[in-house]
Amino acid sequence: MGERIWTAALVVIGDEILSGRTQDKNIAQIAQWLNVQGIRLVEVRVVPDVEGAIVEAVNTLRARNDYLFTTGGIGPTHDDITVDAIAAALGVGVVHHPTAVAVLERYYATRGGATEARLRMARVPEGAGLIENKMSGAPGIRIENVFIMAGVPHITAGMLDALTGTLEGGRPVVSKQIGCWVAESEVADLLRQTEKAHAGVAIGSYPFFREGRTGANFVVRSPDEAAVDACIADLTAALEAAGHRVAAGGI
């Protein structure tokens, strides 16, 4: 019986992502954050600002994963329908969270006041808790295994900070990298063999083209730092034996 792997899914909500007007930066940010928590991001779905689409995605993905994160659609405007859609998915009503109301009233006291539109950002599915947001007043929302977050990446980052270390799950993941001016295809077998020789270690290969040359960074990940170090040492030795110069820490 292997160690239980904790999983998460992400629903990215927003017409502006699907139309290409905005490029999503939250997928990479949340994936990296989860990695460090020892939780694996296993699927991502991008959906429009349409209640039925959000409900379907939320109910499908929360059922088959330990955690579900959503980003987007929690602002002050009428087309920000994420809270209503998630409440519908969970079969609960929507209420103004008193703590969120207080936070917003404090935040907007010197910024023109907490208007009705701004207080929309205090609406939560009934029974929800809050995720602190030091950046812009409006908190994120946590209900059951669902985490409802902002679409703006630096605000999402603050919410993730507030959640760090609070999710039940696997161990933190250690990751270290080396780099090489080599075509990935040339060393694919070598990478596979090294990964096979180190149980519980994953090697990610990230090729790039820079200054007219082909190179790759190799990232070694495991919850066990000693295993990462041993794998890096073996991989470095194997690449050098094959005649490649290795840059510790990556290129």
C-alpha positions as CSV (number, residue, x, y, z in Angstrom):
1,M,0.0,0.0,0.0
2,G,1.7,3.2,-1.2
3,E,1.5,6.6,0.5
4,R,-1.9,8.3,-0.2
5,I,-1.6,11.0,-2.9
6,W,-3.7,14.1,-2.2
7,T,-5.1,15.7,-5.3
8,A,-6.6,19.0,-6.3
9,A,-8.4,20.4,-9.3
10,L,-8.7,24.0,-10.5
11,V,-11.6,25.6,-12.3
12,V,-10.6,28.9,-14.0
13,I,-13.7,31.0,-14.5
14,G,-13.9,33.8,-17.0
15,D,-15.0,34.8,-20.5
16,E,-11.8,36.9,-20.8
17,I,-9.6,33.8,-20.5
18,L,-11.6,31.9,-23.1
19,S,-11.6,34.9,-25.5
20,G,-7.9,35.3,-25.3
21,R,-8.1,38.8,-23.9
22,T,-6.4,37.7,-20.7
23,Q,-3.7,35.1,-20.3
24,D,-4.1,32.9,-17.3
25,K,-1.2,33.0,-14.9
26,N,-2.9,31.3,-12.0
27,I,-2.6,27.7,-13.2
28,A,1.2,27.7,-12.9
29,Q,1.1,29.7,-9.6
30,I,-1.4,27.4,-8.0
31,A,0.3,24.2,-9.3
32,Q,3.6,25.3,-7.9
33,W,2.0,26.2,-4.5
34,L,0.2,22.9,-4.3
35,N,3.5,21.1,-5.1
36,V,5.1,22.6,-2.1
37,Q,2.2,21.6,0.0
38,G,2.6,18.0,-1.2
39,I,-0.7,18.1,-3.1
40,R,-0.9,17.2,-6.8
41,L,-2.8,19.4,-9.2
42,V,-4.3,16.7,-11.5
43,E,-6.8,18.6,-13.7
44,V,-7.7,22.1,-14.8
45,R,-10.9,23.3,-16.5
46,V,-11.6,26.7,-18.0
47,V,-15.3,27.7,-18.0
48,P,-17.2,30.8,-19.1
49,D,-19.2,33.1,-16.7
50,V,-22.2,30.9,-17.1
51,E,-23.9,29.4,-14.0
52,G,-24.6,26.0,-15.5
53,A,-21.1,25.6,-16.7
54,I,-19.6,26.6,-13.3
55,V,-22.0,24.3,-11.4
56,E,-21.2,21.3,-13.6
57,A,-17.4,21.8,-13.4
58,V,-17.5,22.4,-9.6
59,N,-19.6,19.3,-8.8
60,T,-17.7,17.0,-11.1
61,L,-14.2,18.0,-9.9
62,R,-14.9,18.4,-6.2
63,A,-16.3,14.9,-6.1
64,R,-13.2,13.2,-7.5
65,N,-10.5,15.3,-5.8
66,D,-9.5,16.1,-2.2
67,Y,-9.6,19.8,-3.0
68,L,-11.0,22.1,-5.6
69,F,-9.8,25.7,-6.3
70,T,-11.6,28.2,-8.4
71,T,-10.2,31.5,-9.7
72,G,-12.2,34.5,-11.1
73,G,-15.6,36.0,-11.0
74,I,-15.7,37.2,-7.4
75,G,-15.5,40.9,-8.0
76,P,-18.1,43.7,-7.5
77,T,-19.9,43.6,-10.9
78,H,-23.1,41.9,-11.9
79,D,-21.3,39.4,-14.2
80,D,-19.2,38.1,-11.2
81,I,-21.5,35.1,-10.6
82,T,-19.0,32.6,-9.1
83,V,-20.4,32.8,-5.5
84,D,-24.0,32.3,-6.7
85,A,-23.0,29.4,-8.9
86,I,-21.0,27.6,-6.2
87,A,-23.8,28.1,-3.7
88,A,-26.2,26.5,-6.3
89,A,-23.7,23.6,-6.8
90,L,-23.6,23.0,-3.1
91,G,-27.3,23.5,-2.6
92,V,-27.1,26.3,-0.1
93,G,-28.2,30.0,0.0
94,V,-26.0,33.1,-0.3
95,V,-25.5,35.4,2.7
96,H,-23.3,38.4,3.5
97,H,-20.5,37.2,5.8
98,P,-20.3,39.6,8.8
99,T,-16.5,39.4,9.0
100,A,-16.2,40.1,5.3
101,V,-18.6,43.1,5.6
102,A,-16.5,44.5,8.4
103,V,-13.2,44.0,6.5
104,L,-14.7,45.7,3.4
105,E,-16.1,48.6,5.4
106,R,-12.7,49.1,7.0
107,Y,-10.9,48.8,3.7
108,Y,-13.2,51.2,1.8
109,A,-13.6,53.8,4.7
110,T,-10.8,55.9,3.1
111,R,-11.6,54.8,-0.5
112,G,-15.1,56.3,-1.1
113,G,-17.0,54.0,1.2
114,A,-18.4,50.4,1.0
115,T,-21.1,50.8,-1.7
116,E,-23.7,48.2,-2.3
117,A,-21.6,47.0,-5.3
118,R,-18.5,46.6,-3.2
119,L,-20.4,44.8,-0.5
120,R,-21.3,42.2,-3.1
121,M,-17.7,41.0,-2.4
122,A,-18.9,40.0,1.1
123,R,-21.4,37.5,-0.3
124,V,-20.6,33.9,0.4
125,P,-22.3,30.5,0.2
126,E,-24.1,29.9,3.5
127,G,-21.7,28.1,6.0
128,A,-18.5,29.3,4.3
129,G,-15.4,30.6,6.0
130,L,-13.0,33.2,4.7
131,I,-9.5,33.2,3.3
132,E,-7.6,36.3,4.3
133,N,-6.5,38.7,1.6
134,K,-4.0,41.4,2.7
135,M,-3.9,42.9,-0.8
136,S,-7.3,44.3,-1.6
137,G,-9.7,43.9,1.3
138,A,-12.1,41.4,-0.3
139,P,-11.4,37.9,1.2
140,G,-11.4,34.6,-0.5
141,I,-13.9,31.9,0.5
142,R,-13.6,28.4,1.8
143,I,-16.5,26.0,2.0
144,E,-16.2,22.2,2.3
145,N,-13.3,21.2,0.1
146,V,-13.8,24.2,-2.3
147,F,-11.5,27.3,-2.2
148,I,-12.9,30.3,-4.1
149,M,-10.1,32.8,-5.1
150,A,-9.6,36.0,-7.0
151,G,-8.7,36.0,-10.7
152,V,-6.0,38.6,-10.3
153,P,-2.7,36.7,-9.9
154,H,-1.1,38.9,-7.2
155,I,-4.3,38.8,-5.1
156,T,-4.5,35.0,-5.5
157,A,-0.9,34.8,-4.4
158,G,-1.8,36.6,-1.1
159,M,-4.7,34.2,-0.6
160,L,-2.4,31.2,-1.2
161,D,0.1,32.7,1.4
162,A,-2.8,32.8,3.9
163,L,-3.5,29.1,3.2
164,T,0.1,27.8,3.3
165,G,0.5,25.0,5.7
166,T,-3.3,24.8,6.6
167,L,-4.4,22.0,4.1
168,E,-4.3,18.5,5.2
169,G,-2.3,16.6,2.7
170,G,1.0,15.2,1.7
171,R,4.5,16.3,2.7
172,P,6.1,19.4,1.2
173,V,8.0,18.7,-2.0
174,V,11.7,19.6,-2.4
175,S,12.9,20.6,-5.9
176,K,16.3,21.3,-7.2
177,Q,17.5,21.7,-10.8
178,I,20.5,21.5,-13.1
179,G,20.9,22.8,-16.7
180,C,22.7,21.7,-19.8
181,W,23.2,23.0,-23.3
182,V,21.9,19.8,-24.9
183,A,18.9,18.8,-27.0
184,E,16.4,17.1,-24.8
185,S,16.0,14.2,-27.3
186,E,19.7,13.4,-26.9
187,V,19.4,12.7,-23.2
188,A,15.9,11.3,-23.0
189,D,17.1,7.7,-22.3
190,L,19.6,8.9,-19.8
191,L,16.8,10.8,-17.9
192,R,14.5,7.8,-18.0
193,Q,17.2,5.5,-16.6
194,T,18.2,7.9,-13.9
195,E,14.5,8.4,-12.8
196,K,14.0,4.6,-12.7
197,A,17.0,4.1,-10.5
198,H,15.7,6.6,-7.9
199,A,12.3,5.5,-6.5
200,G,10.0,8.3,-5.4
201,V,11.8,10.9,-7.4
202,A,10.4,12.7,-10.5
203,I,12.6,14.4,-13.1
204,G,11.0,17.1,-15.2
205,S,12.7,18.2,-18.4
206,Y,12.2,21.8,-19.6
207,P,13.8,22.4,-23.0
208,F,14.5,26.0,-24.2
209,F,16.1,27.8,-27.2
210,R,18.3,30.7,-26.3
211,E,21.1,32.6,-28.0
212,G,20.7,30.4,-31.0
213,R,21.3,27.3,-29.0
214,T,19.2,24.4,-27.6
215,G,19.4,23.6,-23.9
216,A,17.3,22.1,-21.1
217,N,16.8,22.4,-17.4
218,F,16.2,19.3,-15.4
219,V,14.1,19.6,-12.2
220,V,14.3,16.8,-9.7
221,R,11.4,16.6,-7.2
222,S,10.7,14.5,-4.1
223,P,9.4,15.0,-0.6
224,D,12.8,13.6,0.5
225,E,15.7,16.1,0.2
226,A,18.4,13.4,0.4
227,A,16.7,11.5,-2.5
228,V,16.7,14.7,-4.6
229,D,20.4,15.3,-3.8
230,A,21.3,11.7,-4.7
231,C,19.4,11.9,-8.0
232,I,21.0,15.3,-8.9
233,A,24.4,13.8,-8.2
234,D,23.8,10.7,-10.4
235,L,22.2,12.8,-13.2
236,T,25.1,15.2,-13.2
237,A,27.6,12.4,-13.3
238,A,25.8,10.7,-16.2
239,L,25.5,13.9,-18.2
240,E,29.2,14.7,-17.7
241,A,30.2,11.1,-18.7
242,A,28.2,11.7,-21.9
243,G,30.4,14.8,-22.6
244,H,28.0,17.5,-21.5
245,R,28.8,20.4,-19.2
246,V,26.3,20.7,-16.4
247,A,25.3,24.0,-14.7
248,A,24.3,23.5,-11.1
249,G,21.1,25.4,-10.3
250,G,20.0,25.5,-13.9
251,I,20.7,27.8,-16.8
